[in-house]
Amino acid sequence: MESPDFFINLESKGSFTEKCLIDDQPDRTKKKKRKTPNLKKSSSKVGVVGYIGAKGGEVSPHKSVDDEDDAHKTPLRYCKFIANYPWCAFFLASSFHVTVITATVCLVVTGYDVFPIEFKTMPLLLNKDNTRTQDLAWRSRDSYDYKIWRPLTGASQPAYYNGYVGDLVEVILEVPYYDIFSRANLQLIHEAEERMFNVKYYQIFFCYVASGTDCHKPSSVLRLFDGTFNSSSAVFYDPTFSNIHGVLCESTAHNATKDYVQFFTEKGLNLCDGILRSSKTRFFYKLGWPLRGTNDKTKLETFLVSSVKPEMENIRDHLLSGKMSLYYISTLLFEHDVVDQALSDMLLAVGSFLFIFVFMWFQTASFFITFMGIFSILTSFLLTNLIYRCILNYEYFGFFHVIAMFIILGIGADDVFIFYDTWRLTGHTVYPSKAHRLSDCYRKAAKTTFVTSLTTMTAFLVSGLSPLLPVCSFGIFSGILVFVNYLCDLLYFPTVIMLYSQKVKPLWDKLCGPCIKKCKREKLKGNIKNSPNSLQHDVTMSMDIPNSDIDKVQKPSTPSTTKRPACSDSSCCDIQNTSMTPRTKKNFEHRNRVVLFLKNGFYDFLTRRAVTVIVPLLFLCISGFCMWSASNLEPDSQQLQIYRASHNYGRASRMHYYSFERSFEEEYATVYLVWGIKRKDLSSCNFKSATYCDGVAGWDDTFDPSTPEAQVALKNLCNRLETMSAEEADSLKIKRNALTEKLEITCFTTPYETYLQKVISTNSSLYPTGQTLDLPVNVGNVSAFMDAQPSIYYSSSSLPSDFDQHVGTCTMQPS
């Protein structure tokens, strides 16, 4: 038997319901100007619409007209369908999501490249830029028809296995006290090299064979001490490292070692200085190519990952621990680790899913709502990918696209929170039907999420204007993803809410509700008994007690004198009730520090007159400074950094480019002056794919270098470049040869004339008296030269009449 207090409290609820339905109708014929209440006094007090006695009643009269209008608006047809047929609406919406998942799985099973993943390269190419098409044209300079192939006498290429360098592992060593070339440190480096050289299977299958059958030892400063350069000087044999300064200084005096030693010494280091203050050196571990039995570099990559990398890390963590730092970098290792890292980062999305799932479950207190919300986010990602891949025909899925997974988790969770919280807030308003309530919730939530989704989607789609494929494709993919997620929230989540409200929640209450209700009633009776003035308080509304519980309560003996208005349909009006008393709300406000801070301190601070002036000015100054800083930004001259600076690859890459005198692959720009080649035509290339495309070559048929005027002009240009002053060369940053100190400029005219004059002078009896082939040449002297070389050329009379129009091009290679 329930206590009398409990019946009295519920009776007050019933009288409130009648008062809400009858007396609180807005007067539309006469509208009075209402005074806006003090926001601070009413900010955290939630009253029930139309209930004058509710706490927070200062704002209820102000909001009742608009809320009543929203509550009685004609429900949306989609919302009426969901409210009338919740199971049908839910299964229709869910079937679409399941279809998206099924389509993705089927495409993967059939071999279609649904996710064109590309993590090894970052295609930051300006395909429509003139410099790009010019570069591609130069690379295809030899791809023309009717080309005559001639054997190159005196040149040889390795025709044996492992004769080329398949990959190069650069191992960088660093000490903190600038004594990397001390005897103890050189002995450590020697031991590290020996362990690397003796890695299992390296010398049998994978070592680089420079000549003969012997494996090439790692290239390092130690080759100056083991007799490798003994032919240059006897000094270069010091296996005990007893004359370190003498060996290193001697290496700068011989042509065979002068250039070699620069690969292993820091920039600006003087090797002949009495004090060798250097903290870094390195050695290069070479792997041969092609391998026996295969031309697939996957075998090389597997060997590096499974054998070489563990050995390097073992040396770093044990042999050199506390004495020397070791960093390594290699093309194949880097590409493998980048892909592995990207896949690992994608797995972090699972952790994000789990965190968001738990947090949403905590916020919504419903496993069903949480699961369906996450399910909707996942399917929106898959649907976006189908649109991106199959409809827009993009064939690139890179690093930036992985980030989109984390972005949509946050955006999708926010949309779910907004929709579900709006649904719960509508429980404080009386609606003629469930369809009216869902329509009101739908309108408010859709309007709120539309603004946030539109701004986010626009920000991403703007990136689609970029000519760079990774940036462009990421912007388009993310913009579509936000839009698809918004549509899924509008079309799918209302069915989830209505099914949960009408079917799932009542079923749960029926199965587990008796125990929960009993606990709530006992807690309610305890609150009433502990509150002597409880009858003087008005009761607010929430969703804690279902309507069915009110119907089961004993009615008061005195009949009500008011009548309930008829609902818009045959069902009862959608009324939500609460058991939370004003005292409970007050206690909550006093306990919650965030509410107290926003209600008191924060509000008081922002409403001060000085703050209202200073804060906007402060933000204006900050915005101006940011815009000024943005206007002074310059392109980053550093290399593209995928790993952070503290990572092994980050440190190794930085030292590789900026710490040593030279590298095997010179980081210099080569400039070519070329005539007769047109820019590549890239109209047939698919710019939505990371696949390399070099277009179609073209030739300038109007260019005729065979005329005397053209030959003289080319010769004068070459002479001008080769006789450039030192000041001009330094201003143009033209590189000088490390051995000869000459400018590295190559032009064909001077070698051409020198070679031909040497041939003529050597075999002068074969040529007419006074024969010369200096530029400009003509048909007469060229024909005489050809007739004198019957082993190379047939008779000049057999050549076509226009053979004299075939002349080479001029190239310049300043660096």
SEKE-612586 format. One record per residue (C-alpha): z, x, y. Coordinates in steps of 0.05 Angstrom, whole numbers, plus 5000, padded with zeros to 4 digits. Last residue first. Layout:
<sites>
ZXY
...
</sites>
This chain:
<sites>
380464815459
373364955484
368064785432
361264745465
355164505427
347764535443
342864175399
337464445354
329864405366
324663985330
319063865380
315064465356
313464095292
309063605330
302463835300
304863785230
305864435190
300664695142
297765175194
304565505200
303565795131
309465665086
316265885110
321966255076
318766775031
312666775076
316767035136
311567365182
307766715187
313966385213
314966895268
307666835290
308266075291
314566125334
311166595383
305166145393
308365455392
313165605448
320065895458
324165845522
328466205504
327766895474
323466945412
319967595426
313967945396
311768535440
307168815386
305668295333
310768225278
311168485207
311769215228
317969055270
322068885209
329069085233
327268965306
324668275292
330768065251
335468345304
331667975359
332267335319
339767405310
341267575383
336967005410
340266475366
347266755376
346266695452
343066005451
347665655401
353965565444
360965675417
366865755464
373366045437
374766485497
375867215477
382767505464
379767875403
385467755354
388867105376
382366805400
383166475467
384065735479
381165375539
386565055582
381364835635
385365175691
386265795647
378765835634
377165755708
381966305728
379366765673
372266695698
366966345656
361466795630
360666415565
360465745598
355265935651
350966295599
351065665555
349065225614
343365705633
340665695562
340864935558
337164875625
331965385603
330665005538
330064345576
325064625626
320964945571
320264275535
323164255464
329563895482
326163205483
330962615489
327261955492
328561815419
336061765429
338761675359
343161145329
348661135276
351460485247
358760325244
364460795225
368960295189
375760475160
379359885129
385159655172
382058965177
381258465234
376258925269
371158765215
365359235230
358059005237
358159045313
360559765310
354160095336
355660835342
354161165409
347261475414
345762185394
340462615429
344963065470
351763345454
357063725492
362963765444
370263835464
375564035413
382763815429
388064275401
393664135351
391364665302
392164465230
395265085200
400565105254
401965605309
407465875354
412965445325
417964945353
414064375384
409564035334
412864215268
419764205297
419063475320
415863275254
421463605213
426963285255
423962575249
422162675176
429362865158
432162295199
436162435263
430062305308
428861605280
423061505232
416361215254
415161675313
408161685342
407362375372
409862495442
405562425505
408061715518
403661385568
406861345637
411860855666
412560855742
410960115751
416159935699
421560305738
419759915801
419959265763
426759435734
429459635802
427058985833
430158575777
436858945785
436758815860
435258075850
440758025797
445758325846
443457865902
444257255856
451257495836
453557665907
452356995940
455456515888
460757045876
463057035949
463656285950
467856245887
465055765836
463256305785
470356565781
473755895774
468855695719
469956335680
477556305685
478855575671
474155175627
470055755599
476256165584
480255575556
474455365512
473556075486
481056135474
481455525429
488755325421
489454925485
482954555474
484754415402
491554145422
488153675471
483353435419
488953305371
492852925424
486652525440
486652285368
481452485315
480551935263
473451775281
468351235274
460751205271
457050555281
449850435258
449149675264
449149295200
442649185164
438248575173
434748855232
435548895308
442848745303
445748065322
451148095375
458348105351
462347515375
468747515414
475047095405
477647525348
481747185295
489247305295
491347495224
488848205231
483748445180
485748855119
481649495112
475849495064
470549415118
473350015154
472550455093
465250245084
463650495154
465051205133
470951585160
469752295188
463552155229
466452135298
469351625348
475051645397
481551265391
485351025452
492551225461
498250745475
499150605402
500251335387
506251375433
511151565378
506452105350
509452425288
508651775248
501351735269
499652455251
503052385183
499251745170
492752105186
494352685139
495952205083
489551835098
485452475098
488252715032
486952035000
479952035027
478452724996
481152514928
477251864929
470852194955
469052654898
464052224860
463051654909
463452114969
458152554939
453751964926
454951714997
453052405024
446752474982
443851784995
444151525066
446352125107
443252665063
436752295056
436652175131
438052905148
432953175099
427552695122
428952905194
428153635172
421153575146
416553345201
419753605264
422854225234
416554395196
412554325261
417154815296
416555305238
408955255243
409155405317
413856005309
409556285253
403156185292
406056605349
408557125300
401857215265
397957235331
402657745362
402858165298
395358165292
394458405364
399758945361
397559235294
390059165311
390259505380
385659155429
391558745456
390058025474
394157785414
400358045448
400057435493
400857025430
407857295420
410557115488
407156435484
410556285417
417356465445
416456035507
413755445467
419155495413
424755475464
421754895503
419854505440
426654605409
430054205464
424853645467
424653575392
432153545388
432752995441
426952575415
428852635342
436252475354
434251845392
429351665337
434451795283
439451335317
434450785328
432050835256
439150805231
439950145266
442449775328
445550425353
452650555378
453651255405
458751785384
454851925320
449052155363
452852815368
452152925293
444552845296
444253315356
448253825317
443253755259
437153855302
439954425344
442854795283
436254735245
432354995305
437155585312
436455755238
428855755245
429056225305
433756715271
430156725205
423556725242
425157385275
427457725211
420857565175
416857745237
419558455232
415558545168
409358365207
410658955254
410559445196
403759235171
399758655142
392358735156
386458345130
385857795181
381157235161
383356715212
383056175159
385056545096
389657095119
393056825182
393056105159
395656295090
400756755122
403256195167
404055745106
408256285071
412756375132
413555625141
415355585067
421156065076
423855715138
423555035105
427355285044
432655575090
433654895122
433454535054
438954985027
443354895088
442754135091
444254075017
450054565019
453354165074
459154385118
453954465174
457055075206
459755405143
453455265104
449355535162
453456175162
452856255087
445356145088
444456585150
448057145114
444357045049
437557005083
439157625124
441057995061
434457785029
430958015093
433958695078
429058705019
423458775069
426859395095
426659685025
419259535021
418159895087
422360485065
418260555000
411760515039
414261045088
416961475032
410261484996
406361635060
411162195079
411062505009
403462505009
402862805078
408563295070
414963425109
421263805094
427863965129
433064475107
439364665145
442665335131
449365605112
453965005100
449864765041
443965235029
444465294953
447764624941
445464034984
439064345011
436964674946
438164014909
434263634962
428464114953
428864044877
429063284881
422863294927
418763754882
419763404815
419262644816
416462514886
411863114890
409363044818
407962294829
404162444893
399862964858
398362474802
396761934853
391662424882
386462154834
381062644815
383262704743
382563134680
384663794710
386863744781
382263794842
386164044881
391964534887
398864444916
401464904970
408665034991
408765265063
414665655090
418865575152
422865935206
428165725255
434265995292
431366595327
434667145368
431467775341
435068315381
431268975390
425268605415
418968765377
418568065348
418467735417
419866995406
416666525457
415265975407
418966055342
416166475285
413166265218
405866095235
405566665285
406267165229
399267035204
395567165269
398067875277
398267995202
391068175184
389468415254
395068915253
399869075311
404068435312
406168535239
409169215257
414568855297
416468425239
416669005190
420769455237
425868925254
427068755180
427669465155
432669415097
430068745071
430968954997
423668794979
420869225036
413469305027
409669155091
411269845120
405970145076
400769865124
394569425122
393469485047
400869305035
399568615063
402068245000
407268794989
413468364983
416068435054
410668125098
409867575046
417067385062
414867095129
412166505091
406166245052
408665994985
405866394927
398666264905
397966164831
393866694795
387366514760
382166854802
382466684876
386566214919
389465804862
394065264889
399465054840
399264364806
397964424731
401265034698
404665364757
407864714780
409464444710
416964534720
418964794788
418665554787
415565644856
420765194888
426365584856
423166234878
422265984949
429665784954
431866474927
427466824978
430066385034
437266565014
435367315013
432367235082
438866915106
443067485081
438568015112
438367685180
431867355202
434966665214
440066975261
440166475318
447266225303
446065495280
441165635224
434665265212
429665235154
423164835155
419564685090
412264455099
409264155036
401764215038
397263754997
390863814957
389364534979
382864714947
381465154886
386064764840
380564734787
374565184793
368065184833
371065494895
365965504951
361166064968
357066265029
352366865028
345966475029
346365755052
341165365011
336564925053
336664165059
331163835101
333263185134
328162635130
333062095152
339362225193
346662295175
347962995202
350962765268
355362255234
361962555260
358762605329
357161855330
364261685308
367062085367
362261755416
364161065390
371561215400
370661525469
366760915490
372460445474
370959835431
374560095370
380860285408
384560525346
392060465331
390860365257
397960545234
397260855165
401160855100
404260165109
398259725096
399759075061
394058585054
398758005032
394357475001
389657974969
386657504918
387857734846
388057044812
395657094805
396657234879
392256644898
395956184850
402756404877
400656264949
397755584931
404055394893
408555584951
404355175000
404054584952
411654604946
412154535021
407453935020
411153624963
417653675002
414853245059
412452705010
418952754970
423352665031
419352085059
419551714992
427051824983
428651615054
424450975053
427050525109
430051075153
424251545141
419151015156
422850795218
423151525241
415651595233
414550955270
418851185328
424650725346
423950265407
429150485456
435950155449
440250785441
436451165495
437650605545
444950565525
445551315535
442451275603
446950715626
453350995594
452951675625
456451565691
461351065662
463251585609
464352165657
471252015682
472951705616
474252395588
479452085546
477151405523
479750785557
473150615589
469250615524
462050525544
459651145509
465251495473
468752065508
468052815499
472853225542
470753955549
467253925616
470953335646
475853655695
471354245709
465353805721
468753415776
465652735773
459152535807
460551915848
456551315827
451450965870
451550245850
446149905810
445549155813
440648785770
440949255710
448349145697
449549555635
452349215573
459249465555
462548805542
459348595478
457949165429
463049655455
468449125462
467148905391
467649615366
473949735406
477149135375
475549415307
478250095324
484649795350
485249445284
484450105250
490550365286
494549735271
492749775198
495150505193
501450345229
502949805179
503050325123
498050285067
500050005000
</sites>
